[in-house]
Amino acid sequence: MRRTGTEGIETIMWLVMRGALQDNVKVVHKHYHAPISNTGAGVLVLENTFI
């Protein structure tokens, strides 16, 4: 928390999640909303595609 702030753990969790998936993932849904009065928020839904 001292080095990355409160968003640091969120970044680490995204990297861990993506590392757990295979290389060939399908983007099911993505959305980013940046309201004028708040910090932006994003949603990314990925699906593992098995060969």
N, C-alpha and C positions, 0 to 999 in steps of 0.2 A: 504494500500500500504506500510506503514511503516513496518508492521509485516510480510507480506507475499510476498512482491514484486509485480511485474506486473502480475505474473501467478496466484496469489491468487484468483482473481475474476473468472478466468477460472475454477479453481477447485471447487469453490462454485457453479458456474452455472452447472457443470457436476453433482454435488450432488443433486441440485434442480431438474434437468431433470430426473435423475434416480429415485428420490423420487416420481415424478409425475407418473411414470409407475407402472404397477402391478408387482407382484412377478414373474409371468411366462412370461418373454419376450423371444423373438426369436432373436438370433444374425443373422442378414441378411448379414452383411459384416464387416470385420475388417482388418485393414491394418496399419502397422507402418513402417515408412521410416526414417532411420537415415543416412543422407548424411554425408560425411566426413568433410565438411566445415561448416555445419549449425547444429542447434538444431534439434533433432528428431521431427517428426510430426505424429500424429496418427489420424485415422478415425475409428469411431465405429458407425454402423447403427443398431439400435434396433427396433423391431416391437412389439407392444403390442399384445398379443394373448388373445383374449376374449374367455371365456368358455361359 
